[in-house]
Amino acid sequence: MTRYSLAVDIGGTFTDAVLLADDGRNFVDKTLTTHGNLLEGFFRGVELVMNRAGVEPGDVNDMVVHATTVVTNALIERKGPPVGLILTRGFADILYIRDEHRYDMYDPQIEFAEPLIPRERTWVLSERILADGSVELAPQESEIVAIARGCKAQGIESVAVSLMNAYRNGANEKLVAEIFAREAPEIFVSLSSEIAPQMREYLRTSTTAINAYTVPITRPYLDALIAELDRRGFAQQPLIMLSNGGVIGAGRAGDLPVRMIESGPAAGALVACYFSRMFGIRDLISFDMGGTTAKACMIQGHEPLVTGTFEVDRRYRFKPGSGMPITVPSIDMIEIGAGGGSIAWVDELGLLRTGPESAGSIPGPVCYGRGGKEPCITDADVVLGILDPDRFLGGDMTLDAQAAREAIKRLGEKIGLTVEQTAWGIYEVVCEQMAAAARTHATDRGVDYRGLPMLAFGGAGPVHACLVADLIESKQVIYPPLASVLSAFGTLVTPAQIDLVRSQLTAVDSLDGAAAQRLVTQMTEEGTAALTEAGLAPSDIDFVFGAELRYLGQQSELRVDLPFDPREELDTQVMREIFEREYVVQYGLKLDDIPIEIVNWHVTARGKLPERATAHVSKGDARPEARKRIVHLRGQPVETAVYARSAMVEGDVISGPVIVEERETTIFVLPGWTIRLHPNGSLVADKVMEH
């Protein structure tokens, strides 16, 4: 009996659906994202792939996985319900004071994202937990009852509770939750001691506030998804992709929406790891460009870099520090507003710019014919001749080339360029933006990006990847099967996984082993509970342990993986050696006379890596007949060969410029590069080395 798995990835412009059979057959489709009701686009995509495969919902008997932008959309649009915040008395302005850090010392006009929860919906509680976790002052029940009734009177739908030092002892926060459950059971309650039990009150409070703000949106959304899948006859409960690259059950994900923010991009990074193992390439660059954003991630040793803190809703020129920080484990990637729908414009200095504003799916680029007026990246690709307006999405969606040309012409008139020169300028500017972002991301993490292969995917990634690779001195670009919907496919090759972090600030030399082992044991028990809820047997769950350490007096920590299980042994000498080795790699020196302290413990609970057959690829038995069309390179018309991907011949090498078309995306290879079909179905472009 054939087993089928279903994956749906909702992006800013398109919703991608993949149906994968255990014999390797796959069925994919794309539909425009329906921002008014995301589930409408979800099930439209599901219906498209099910019809292509000729199967019924009951035939999907393996797994259903979903990656979604619902949390990100809620934070950017600020259309959530009224949310309250409960803090320790004397700390009511945590979200406004932030961490007192100015991300640009010399810019007097810097801006910060406005707190999600304003002062008028903030309550304070007379209580205090000390830094060692002892309770100095327990809250009065009557005070909590008064706050609960005040929340009900103001129509509050969700509250965030972030009390001082609750990461060491959540007793006072749990009392608040118990009384709210009795006095106002309709109000969702998010506790910092459960959402982000880590030191640094601003980070912890910001993370908890974001979770509280999005719970009233995501929980009904996921409940509706579960109900509709059941109504349609799907037997499997959906799994949800998290920003750390793992999947968990929809029920638990509904309570932890802050972990879903980078849901789709994380799937893309994980599938890059999948292909790095397939090709035997330890280190590569993952490049994912869709309709709204472009993402780059460094893969090292077949694994993505992981960070404990990231930001959303950056307000001032997309600068780090201008957004809302979140302290949950996430795939470490750089994301910029550069997608097919990104708008091209001319700044006050007369310079051509692209993004970060996007036309999205509604109205979309001008060529979509849905009311868009501003020229976008996709419009430039059409004008250049890279995209065939009659074959977009296999001809199911015809593009208006003339409208795109007129929009580009209006823009070019502002800077004195022809239509083709302007279109190439847009193409070149957006590629340089993405190359600059990739360089910065790699350099900041001590990674030498020069010469690393690039894996290109996403709807717009293969269109632009060759020039981006040229700019960052990459010698090879890999275009995998299902490139346009690869993030959706990535959710199917990702194990169930959850990352947990707990703070325990202590010097390595005076570590309380028993206390550390109790804490790590609690974390493994929590991870086991989360994954068994996702359908795993406890015997199928593995654990990976790590810690964040720093030299005494430092503000920032360094994450290291531990080669031992802290529940069974705690070798502080090994911890010291690993930390010092990583510190030298990162900073080029070590500080022998400074004590080392532990800040956080990390536990990753994960299931077995799913075994999925890769896509079957049609292979021709002779070089296919190429069509020809004019592509305007650097303002000059160049006759370019056009091939269908399904007709590519294994072992044949074709020199650029060349276009390879498939239904969901287009691969564009520049002069000075060649392209060939790999035995696993990927297309590989290689830089021609000059002698």
TASUL-V199338 format. One record per backbone hydrogen bond with DSSP energy under -0.5 kcal/mol. CO is the residue of the C=O (numbers start at 0). NH is the residue of the N-H. Records with the same first field share a line. If there is no record, write none. Layout:
# TASUL-V199338
CO->NH / NH
This chain:
# TASUL-V199338
2->21
3->61
4->19
5->64
6->17
7->9 / 66
8->10 / 15
11->360
12->32
13->10 / 15
14->30
15->8
16->28
17->6 / 19
18->26
19->4
20->23
23->615
24->20
26->18
28->16
30->14
32->34
33->36
36->39 / 40
37->41
38->42
39->43
40->44
41->45
42->46
43->47
44->48
45->49
46->50
47->51
48->52
49->53 / 54
55->58
56->59
58->3 / 60
62->5
63->238
64->7
65->240
66->9
68->72
69->73
70->74
71->75
72->76
73->77 / 78
81->156 / 157
83->159
84->86 / 122
85->161
86->124
87->90
90->93
92->95 / 96
93->97
96->99
100->102
103->106
105->107
106->109
115->117
117->120
118->121
120->84
122->86
124->88 / 126
127->135 / 136
129->132
133->129 / 135
136->127
139->143
140->144
141->145
142->146
143->147
144->148
145->149
146->150
147->151
148->152
149->153
150->155
151->154
156->187
157->83
158->189
159->85 / 161
160->191
161->87
162->165
163->128
164->167 / 168
169->173
170->174
171->175
172->176
173->177
174->178
175->179
176->180
177->181
178->182
179->183
183->186
187->158
189->160
190->193 / 194
191->195
195->197
196->502
199->203
200->204
201->205
202->206
203->207
204->208
205->209
206->210
207->211
208->212
209->213
210->214
211->215
213->216 / 217
214->218
216->220
217->221
218->222
219->223
220->224
221->225
222->226
223->227
224->228
225->229
226->230
227->231
228->232 / 233
229->232
237->249
238->65
239->247
241->244
242->330
245->241
246->496
247->239
248->252
249->253
250->254
251->254 / 255
252->255
255->258
256->259
257->260
258->242
259->262
261->265
262->266
263->267
264->268
265->269
266->270
267->271
268->272
269->273
270->274
271->275
272->276
273->277
274->278
275->279 / 280
279->281
281->301
282->452
283->285 / 298
284->286 / 454
285->287 / 296
286->288 / 456
287->289 / 294
288->459 / 460
289->339
290->340
292->289
293->335
294->287
295->333
296->285 / 298
297->299 / 304
298->283
299->302
302->299
304->331
306->329
309->325
311->323
314->316
315->318
318->321
321->112 / 314
322->324
323->311
325->309 / 327
329->306
330->332
331->297
333->295
335->293 / 337
338->341
339->377
340->358
341->376
342->354
344->352
346->349
350->346
352->344
356->342
358->363
362->371
364->367 / 369
365->368
366->399
374->343
375->379
376->380
377->381
378->382
379->383
380->384 / 385 / 386
381->384
383->631
386->388
387->390
388->398
390->393
391->394 / 396
392->395
398->400
399->403
400->404
401->405
402->406
403->407
404->408
405->409
406->410
407->411
408->412
409->413
410->413
411->414 / 415 / 416
417->421
418->422
419->423
420->424
421->425
422->426
423->427
424->428
425->429
426->430
427->431
428->432
429->433
430->434
431->435
432->436
433->437
434->438
435->439
436->440
437->441
438->442
439->443
440->444
441->444 / 446
442->445
446->448
448->451
452->284
453->455 / 477
454->286
456->288
457->461
459->463
460->463 / 464
461->667
463->467
464->468
465->469
466->470
467->471
468->473
469->472
472->450
474->686
475->453
476->478 / 684
477->455 / 479
478->682
479->482
481->484
482->457 / 485
484->488
485->489
486->490
487->490
488->491 / 492
489->492
490->493
494->246
495->606
497->604
499->602
501->600
505->597
506->509
507->510
510->512
511->515
512->516
513->517
514->518
515->519
516->520
517->521
518->522
519->523
520->524
521->525
522->526
523->527
524->528
525->529
526->530
527->531
528->532
529->248 / 533
530->535
531->534
536->539
537->540
541->605
543->603
544->561
545->601
546->548 / 559
547->598 / 599
548->557
549->596
550->553
557->548
559->546
563->565
564->567 / 568
569->571
570->574
571->575
572->576
573->577
574->578
575->579
576->580
577->581
578->582
579->583
580->584
581->585
582->586 / 588
583->587
589->591
590->593
594->551
595->507
596->549
597->505
598->503
599->547
600->501
601->545
602->499 / 604
603->543 / 605
604->497
605->541
609->611
626->641
628->639
630->632 / 637
631->633
632->635
635->632
637->630
639->628
640->658
641->626
642->660
643->646
644->647
647->619
648->651 / 676
651->676
653->674
655->671
656->640
657->668
658->642
659->666
660->644
662->392 / 393
664->661
665->667
666->659 / 668
668->656 / 657
669->672
671->687
672->655
673->685
674->653
675->677 / 683
676->650
677->680
681->677
682->478
683->675
684->476
685->673
686->688
